[in-house]
Amino acid sequence: MSILFTLSLIFIKLGFLSFGGGYTVIALLENEIINNNIAIDSETLGNIISISSSSPGPVAINIACSLGYTMYGLLGAIICVVSVVLPSFLIVLTAAYFFERIHKLRIFEKTLSVVHPVVAAIIISVALSFLMKNNILDLNTIINPQNIKSIFIIALSFFVIYIKNINPVIMIIVGGVFGLIFF
């Protein structure tokens, strides 16, 4: 089976399983890449995830486009994007058809009451994994200069984005400028 076909199947699977948004795709994608022996090094994958996460648009689509293009050019990008979008499209189309009938059912509310915290846990797990894999945070040696700097930047960014309600895109741009000037 060709690697492009395998990538397509991976993104179709991710499209069906990525409840909670694109960031849940990251953990699932890393697992699938490893399990299917896709020949891409972790640094390249980390760079793709970083660029995709900071680019405008849905993260899952950005990752699919970037990974597909990196490995197979324009055809790879198109196939991976269609593969990750198709399941969501079909799910939303089906949900829209049935939503009016089920959204007030108690079982639907109960299901979502558990799914939401699980999605939050997945996003936190992905964030920690991202921080550790990209040497932003080292949980083995909590007190070190790199960790202190990273924790300060994370806390300051959280404060400015969440508490002061500053647009995250502005923070990404400001972070990039600070990185160029000070680091």
VOKEZA-981281 format. One record per residue: residue number from 1; residue in three letters; x, y, z of N, C-alpha, C in turn. Coordinates in pm, whole numbers, plus 32768, in hexadecimal, padded with zeros to 4 digits. Atoms other than C-alpha are relative to their C-alpha. Layout:
% VOKEZA-981281
SITE   resi   resn   n.xx   n.yy   n.zz   ca.xx   ca.yy   ca.zz   c.xx   c.yy   c.zz
SITE    NUM    ALA      X      Y      Z       X       Y       Z      X      Y      Z
...
END
This chain:
% VOKEZA-981281
SITE   resi   resn   n.xx   n.yy   n.zz   ca.xx   ca.yy   ca.zz   c.xx   c.yy   c.zz
SITE      1    MET   8056   7F8A   8000    8000    8000    8000   805A   807C   8000
SITE      2    SER   7FAB   7F89   8008    808F    8153    7FA2   7FF4   8055   807E
SITE      3    ILE   7FFF   7FAB   7F89    80ED    8248    80B1   7F98   806F   7FF3
SITE      4    LEU   8065   7F98   8013    800B    8354    8017   7F74   7FCA   801F
SITE      5    PHE   8081   803F   7FE1    7EE2    8264    802B   7FF4   7FEC   8097
SITE      6    THR   7FFF   8011   7F6F    7F43    8215    8194   7FE7   8085   8046
SITE      7    LEU   8017   7F7A   7FC7    7F56    838A    81E3   7F6E   8029   7FF0
SITE      8    SER   808D   7FE0   8018    7DFE    83B5    8148   7FA7   7FB8   8065
SITE      9    LEU   804E   804C   7F9F    7D70    82A1    8224   8013   8036   808E
SITE     10    ILE   7FE4   7FC7   7F7C    7E1A    8339    8356   7FAD   807F   8013
SITE     11    PHE   804A   7F83   7FF2    7D7C    848D    8312   7F68   7FEB   7FFE
SITE     12    ILE   8090   8021   7FF9    7C25    83F2    82D0   7FDF   7FD3   808F
SITE     13    LYS   8014   802E   7F76    7C44    8340    8421   8003   8076   8061
SITE     14    LEU   7FF5   7F8B   7FA9    7CB4    8484    84C9   7F86   805A   7FF2
SITE     15    GLY   8077   7FAF   8018    7B92    853B    842A   7F87   7FCB   804D
SITE     16    PHE   806E   803C   7FB4    7AA2    8447    84D0   8017   8006   8097
SITE     17    LEU   7FE2   800B   7F71    7B55    8443    8621   8028   8082   8044
SITE     18    SER   7FCA   7F84   7FC5    7BBE    85AC    8657   7F93   8059   803B
SITE     19    PHE   8065   7FB1   7FBA    7AA0    861D    8734   8048   8067   8056
SITE     20    GLY   7FC7   7F98   7FAB    7AED    8764    87E1   805B   805F   7FB7
SITE     21    GLY   7FB0   7FA3   804D    7BA8    880D    86CB   8084   7FC6   7FD3
SITE     22    GLY   7F86   802C   8041    7CEE    87F9    8612   8070   7FD8   805B
SITE     23    TYR   7F90   8020   7FA7    7DD4    87E9    873F   7FF9   7F6F   802F
SITE     24    THR   8008   808E   7FDB    7D50    868F    8794   803E   7FA9   7F93
SITE     25    VAL   7FC5   804A   806F    7DD4    8624    8640   8095   7FE6   8018
SITE     26    ILE   7F6F   800A   7FF2    7F3C    865B    86AB   802B   7F7E   8044
SITE     27    ALA   7FDC   807C   7FB9    7F4F    853D    87A7   7FDC   7F87   7FAC
SITE     28    LEU   802A   8070   8053    7E8B    8456    86C4   805C   7FF0   7F87
SITE     29    LEU   7FAA   8004   8076    7F62    84B1    8596   808A   7FC5   8022
SITE     30    GLU   7F7D   8034   7FDA    80A9    8470    864C   7FFB   7F69   8014
SITE     31    ASN   8011   8090   7FEE    8029    8317    86B2   7FF5   7FB8   7F7A
SITE     32    GLU   8015   8040   8082    7FB7    82C5    8552   807F   8000   7FAB
SITE     33    ILE   7F82   7FF8   804C    80FF    833A    84B6   8060   7F93   802F
SITE     34    ILE   7FA8   8066   7FC7    81C1    8256    85A2   7FCD   7F74   7FDF
SITE     35    ASN   8039   8086   8016    80D3    812B    8582   8004   7FD4   7F6E
SITE     36    ASN   8000   8023   808F    80D4    813B    8405   8089   8012   7FBF
SITE     37    ASN   7F76   7FF4   8032    824D    816F    83E5   800F   8065   7F8F
SITE     38    ILE   7FF3   7F96   8064    8228    82B1    831F   808A   803F   8012
SITE     39    ALA   7F76   7FD2   7FF9    8386    8326    82CD   8007   8099   8005
SITE     40    ILE   7FED   7F70   7FEA    838F    8484    8360   803D   800F   808B
SITE     41    ASP   7FBE   7FF4   7F7E    8477    84EE    8476   7FB0   805A   805C
SITE     42    SER   8051   7FB9   7F9B    83EC    857E    85B8   8017   8096   7FFB
SITE     43    GLU   7FE7   7F6F   800A    8493    86D1    8581   7FAC   803E   7F91
SITE     44    THR   8051   7FCD   8070    83E8    86FF    842F   7F6E   8001   8026
SITE     45    LEU   808B   8006   7FD5    829C    868D    84BF   7FE3   806F   8066
SITE     46    GLY   800F   7F94   7F9D    82CB    877D    85E5   7FF8   8089   7FBE
SITE     47    ASN   8003   7F81   804A    8314    889B    84F4   7F7C   8011   7FB6
SITE     48    ILE   8081   7FFB   8048    81DF    8846    8425   7F90   8024   8062
SITE     49    ILE   8068   7FE7   7F9A    8109    8843    8561   8009   8090   8032
SITE     50    SER   7FEF   7F76   7FD0    819D    898E    85DB   7FCE   8065   7F9A
SITE     51    ILE   802A   7FA3   8068    816B    8A40    8491   7F6A   7FF7   7FE9
SITE     52    SER   8090   8013   8016    8010    89AB    8462   7FAC   803A   8070
SITE     53    SER   8049   7FCD   7F8C    7FA7    8A0D    85C1   7FFF   8098   8004
SITE     54    SER   7FF9   7F6F   7FFB    8014    8B74    8594   7FCF   8043   7F80
SITE     55    SER   8036   7FCA   807D    7F83    8B9D    8437   7F6A   8013   800B
SITE     56    PRO   8091   7FEE   7FFC    7E25    8C21    83FA   7FB8   7F83   7FCA
SITE     57    GLY   8051   806F   8030    7D16    8B1C    83C8   8000   7F8A   805F
SITE     58    PRO   800B   8077   7FA9    7CBA    89CD    845F   8083   7FB2   8006
SITE     59    VAL   7F80   8043   7FEA    7DE6    891A    84F3   8008   7F7B   7FB6
SITE     60    ALA   7FFD   8084   8041    7D88    87C0    846F   8015   800E   7F6A
SITE     61    ILE   7FF1   7FEC   8091    7D6A    8843    830B   808C   8034   7FE2
SITE     62    ASN   7F79   7FCC   8014    7EAF    8907    832B   8069   7F91   800A
SITE     63    ILE   7FA1   806F   7FF0    7F67    87D1    83A9   7FF7   7FA2   7F89
SITE     64    ALA   8012   805A   8073    7ED3    86F7    8297   8041   803B   7F83
SITE     65    CYS   7FC8   7FBD   8075    7F33    87F5    818E   8098   8004   8006
SITE     66    SER   7F6E   7FF5   7FF1    8093    882A    8214   8046   7F79   7FF5
SITE     67    LEU   7FC2   8085   8003    80E1    86BA    824C   7FF5   7FC4   7F74
SITE     68    GLY   8012   8034   8088    804D    8654    80FC   805E   8043   7F9D
SITE     69    TYR   7FA9   7FB6   805C    810E    8765    8047   8093   7FDF   8019
SITE     70    THR   7F74   801F   7FDE    8253    871B    8101   8028   7F78   7FC6
SITE     71    MET   7FDD   8088   802B    8243    85AC    80A2   7FE7   7FE6   7F6C
SITE     72    TYR   8027   8023   8089    8198    85AE    7F4B   7FDA   8077   7FA9
SITE     73    GLY   801C   7F8C   8053    817B    8711    7ECA   7F6B   8023   7FFE
SITE     74    LEU   8089   7FCE   8009    8034    87AA    7E55   7F98   7F8F   8004
SITE     75    LEU   805E   8072   7FFE    7F87    865A    7E15   7FEF   7FCA   808D
SITE     76    GLY   8006   802F   7F76    7FDD    85E8    7F75   7FB0   805D   8058
SITE     77    ALA   804B   7F9D   7FB1    7F55    872C    8009   7F6B   7FF4   7FE4
SITE     78    ILE   808F   800A   8025    7E0D    870C    7F4B   7FC2   7F81   8038
SITE     79    ILE   8036   807F   7FD0    7DDC    859D    7FA3   7FF2   8000   8098
SITE     80    CYS   8006   7FFF   7F6D    7E2C    85CF    8115   7F94   8061   8033
SITE     81    VAL   8067   7FA0   7FD6    7D4A    8704    8132   7F75   7FC6   7FE8
SITE     82    VAL   8083   803D   801D    7C25    8657    8088   7FE5   7F8E   8062
SITE     83    SER   8010   8071   7FA4    7C60    8526    8165   7FDA   802B   808C
SITE     84    VAL   801F   7FD5   7F78    7C56    85E9    82AC   7F7B   804C   8006
SITE     85    VAL   807C   7FB1   8001    7B2D    86C4    8244   7F85   7FA8   7FE7
SITE     86    LEU   8072   8052   8028    7A4D    85B5    81B1   7FB2   7FC5   8077
SITE     87    PRO   804D   8036   7F8F    79F3    8507    82FB   7FB2   806C   804C
SITE     88    SER   8046   7F94   7FBA    799F    8652    83A6   7F89   8030   7FB0
SITE     89    PHE   806C   7FD6   8058    78CF    86BA    827E   7F8A   7F9F   800A
SITE     90    LEU   806B   8064   7FF9    780B    8574    8288   7FBD   7FFE   8089
SITE     91    ILE   8037   7FFF   7F78    77E2    8580    8403   7FA7   807A   8016
SITE     92    VAL   804F   7F86   7FEF    7769    86EA    8402   7F82   7FFB   7FAC
SITE     93    LEU   8076   800D   8056    7680    86A6    82DF   7F98   7FA5   8040
SITE     94    THR   805A   805E   7FBC    75E9    857D    8397   7FCA   803C   8081
SITE     95    ALA   802A   7FC3   7F81    75E1    8635    84E5   7F9A   806F   7FE8
SITE     96    ALA   805E   7F93   801E    7533    8760    8448   7F75   7FC7   7FE0
SITE     97    TYR   807F   803F   8024    7429    867A    83C0   7FB5   7FD1   807D
SITE     98    PHE   803F   803A   7F88    73EA    85D6    8514   7FFE   805D   8079
SITE     99    PHE   7FEE   7FAD   7F8A    7445    86F3    8601   7F7C   802F   803D
SITE    100    GLU   807F   7FCB   7FCC    72EC    8787    8620   7FB3   7F95   804E
SITE    101    ARG   8048   806E   7FBE    726A    8631    868A   8043   7FD2   8082
SITE    102    ILE   7FBA   803D   7F8E    7378    85D6    8788   803A   8063   8065
SITE    103    HIS   7FB4   7FA6   7FA9    740C    8712    8822   7FC1   8015   8089
SITE    104    LYS   803F   7FF1   7F7D    7310    8718    893E   7FF5   7F7C   804D
SITE    105    LEU   8004   8082   7FBD    732F    85A7    8992   8066   7FFC   8072
SITE    106    ARG   7FAB   800A   7F88    73C2    8562    8AEA   807F   7FB0   7FE3
SITE    107    ILE   7F8B   8053   801D    74AE    8456    8A61   8069   8051   7FB1
SITE    108    PHE   7FA5   7FAA   804C    7546    8556    8971   8049   805E   805F
SITE    109    GLU   7FC4   7FA7   7F9E    7583    864A    8A8F   8062   7FB6   805A
SITE    110    LYS   7FA8   8051   7FAB    7619    8535    8B68   8081   7FDE   7FB6
SITE    111    THR   7F8B   8023   8051    7702    84CD    8A4F   8060   8077   7FF7
SITE    112    LEU   7FAC   7F89   800D    7782    862F    8A1A   803D   802A   8085
SITE    113    SER   7FCA   7FD9   7F7D    77B0    8665    8B90   807F   7FB3   8022
SITE    114    VAL   7F85   804C   7FEC    78BE    8559    8B89   8065   801B   7F91
SITE    115    VAL   7FA7   7FE9   8072    794B    859D    8A2F   804F   8083   8012
SITE    116    HIS   7FBB   7F7F   7FF2    79A0    870B    8A7D   807A   7FF9   805C
SITE    117    PRO   7F87   800A   7FAC    7A89    86C1    8BA6   806B   7FA4   7FC5
SITE    118    VAL   7F9F   805A   803F    7B2C    85A3    8AE5   804D   804D   7F95
SITE    119    VAL   7FBF   7FAF   8067    7B76    8691    89C5   8062   8062   8041
SITE    120    ALA   7FA6   7FA5   7FB8    7C09    878C    8ABD   807E   7FB6   802C
SITE    121    ALA   7F8C   8050   7FD5    7CED    8679    8B47   805B   7FDF   7F89
SITE    122    ILE   7FB0   801D   8078    7D5E    861D    89E6   8050   807C   7FD9
SITE    123    ILE   7FBC   7F84   8026    7DB3    8789    899B   8073   801E   8060
SITE    124    ILE   7F96   7FEA   7F9C    7E7A    87AA    8AE1   8072   7F9D   7FE8
SITE    125    SER   7F9C   8067   801B    7F2F    8663    8A93   8054   8024   7F85
SITE    126    VAL   7FBA   7FD7   807B    7F87    86DE    8935   805C   8077   801E
SITE    127    ALA   7FAE   7F8A   7FDE    8003    882A    89C3   807E   7FD6   804B
SITE    128    LEU   7F8C   802E   7FB4    80E7    877C    8ABF   8062   7FB2   7FA7
SITE    129    SER   7FAD   804E   805C    8165    868A    89B7   804C   805E   7FA2
SITE    130    PHE   7FC1   7F9E   8059    81AB    87AD    88CB   8070   804B   8047
SITE    131    LEU   7F9B   7FB6   7FB3    8265    886D    89DA   807D   7FAB   8018
SITE    132    MET   7F8F   8057   7FE2    8340    8742    8A2F   804B   7FD6   7F82
SITE    133    LYS   7FBE   802E   807B    8386    86C8    88CB   804F   806F   7FBD
SITE    134    ASN   7FBB   7F8F   803E    83F0    8823    885D   8060   8045   8061
SITE    135    ASN   7FA0   7FCF   7F9D    84D3    8855    898D   7FDB   8089   8038
SITE    136    ILE   802F   7F84   7FC3    83FE    8973    8A0D   7FF5   7FED   8096
SITE    137    LEU   8012   8020   7F73    83BE    88C7    8B58   803A   7F76   8019
SITE    138    ASP   7FC4   8080   7FDC    8484    87B0    8BFD   7FCC   7FD9   8089
SITE    139    LEU   803B   8028   7F82    83BA    8700    8D09   805E   7FAD   8056
SITE    140    ASN   7F9F   804C   7FB2    84EA    8634    8D74   8051   805B   805C
SITE    141    THR   7FB8   7F9E   7FAE    859C    876A    8DF7   7FAD   8080   8003
SITE    142    ILE   8060   7F92   7FF9    848B    885B    8E5D   8045   8087   800F
SITE    143    ILE   7FBF   7F80   7FE7    8571    896D    8EE2   807E   800A   7FAC
SITE    144    ASN   7F8C   7FDF   8052    8658    89D5    8DC9   7FE0   807F   7FB2
SITE    145    PRO   801A   7F7E   8041    8682    8B1D    8D0B   7FA0   7FF8   7F8A
SITE    146    GLN   8058   800E   8074    85D7    8A9E    8BCF   7F6E   7FF1   802D
SITE    147    ASN   8088   8013   7FCE    84A5    8A29    8C93   7FC7   8081   803A
SITE    148    ILE   8030   7F84   7FC2    848D    8B6D    8D57   7FD9   8064   7F95
SITE    149    LYS   801F   7FA6   8070    849B    8C39    8C15   7F80   7FD3   7FBB
SITE    150    SER   8076   8035   8045    839A    8B55    8B6F   7F81   8013   8052
SITE    151    ILE   8075   7FF1   7FA8    82AE    8B58    8C9A   7FD5   8092   8007
SITE    152    PHE   801F   7F71   7FFF    82C6    8CD4    8CA9   7FB9   802A   7F7F
SITE    153    ILE   803C   7FDC   8082    8278    8CF7    8B34   7F74   7FC4   7FF4
SITE    154    ILE   8084   8041   8005    8158    8BFD    8B4E   7F9D   804B   8059
SITE    155    ALA   805A   7FBB   7FA2    80C4    8CAB    8C80   7FDD   808C   7FCD
SITE    156    LEU   8018   7F79   8034    80EC    8E07    8BE9   7FA3   7FFB   7F86
SITE    157    SER   8055   800E   8077    8052    8D96    8A9E   7F72   7FDC   8028
SITE    158    PHE   8085   8026   7FD1    7F31    8CEF    8B53   7FB9   8079   803A
SITE    159    PHE   803B   7F8A   7FC1    7EF5    8E29    8C21   7FD1   8064   7F97
SITE    160    VAL   8022   7F9B   8066    7EF9    8F0D    8AF1   7F8E   7FCF   7FA7
SITE    161    ILE   8068   8034   8059    7E21    8E28    8A19   7F7D   7FEB   8049
SITE    162    TYR   807B   8028   7FBC    7D29    8DA8    8B18   7FC7   806E   8059
SITE    163    ILE   802F   7F9D   7F9F    7D15    8EB3    8C25   7FE9   8088   7FBD
SITE    164    LYS   800A   7F7E   8041    7D51    8FE9    8B4F   7FB7   7FF9   7F79
SITE    165    ASN   804F   8016   8079    7C99    8F51    8A24   8042   803A   7F82
SITE    166    ILE   7FB6   7FD4   8077    7DA9    8FA6    8926   7FFB   7F8E   7F99
SITE    167    ASN   8008   8062   806C    7D8D    8EF6    87D6   807D   7FA7   7FFE
SITE    168    PRO   7F8C   805B   8003    7E6D    8DBD    87CE   805C   8018   7F89
SITE    169    VAL   7FAC   7FE6   8076    7EE7    8E19    8671   8063   8070   801F
SITE    170    ILE   7FA7   7F93   7FD9    7F74    8F5D    86FC   806E   7FCB   805A
SITE    171    MET   7F9B   8039   7FA6    8023    8E96    880D   8067   7FAC   7FB4
SITE    172    ILE   7FA3   8050   8051    80BC    8DA9    870B   8062   805D   7FB9
SITE    173    ILE   7FAA   7F9F   8045    8141    8ED3    8646   8061   8041   8063
SITE    174    VAL   7FAC   7FC3   7F99    81C2    8F7E    8782   8069   7F9B   8030
SITE    175    GLY   7FA1   8067   7FD5    8261    8E35    87F2   806D   7FEA   7F9A
SITE    176    GLY   7F9C   8010   806A    830E    8E0E    86A2   8063   8073   7FFE
SITE    177    VAL   7FA8   7F8A   7FFE    8396    8F72    86B1   805C   7FFC   8078
SITE    178    PHE   7FAC   800D   7F89    840F    8F42    8818   806A   7F94   7FEE
SITE    179    GLY   7FA0   806C   8018    84B2    8DFA    87B1   8073   802E   7FA8
SITE    180    LEU   7F97   7FCE   805A    856E    8EA7    8697   805C   8064   8046
SITE    181    ILE   7FB2   7F97   7FBE    85DE    8FC8    8773   8051   7FCC   8077
SITE    182    PHE   7FC2   8023   7F81    862D    8F24    88C0   803B   7F74   8009
SITE    183    PHE   7FCF   8089   7FF2    867A    8DB7    887D   8046   7FD9   7F83
END
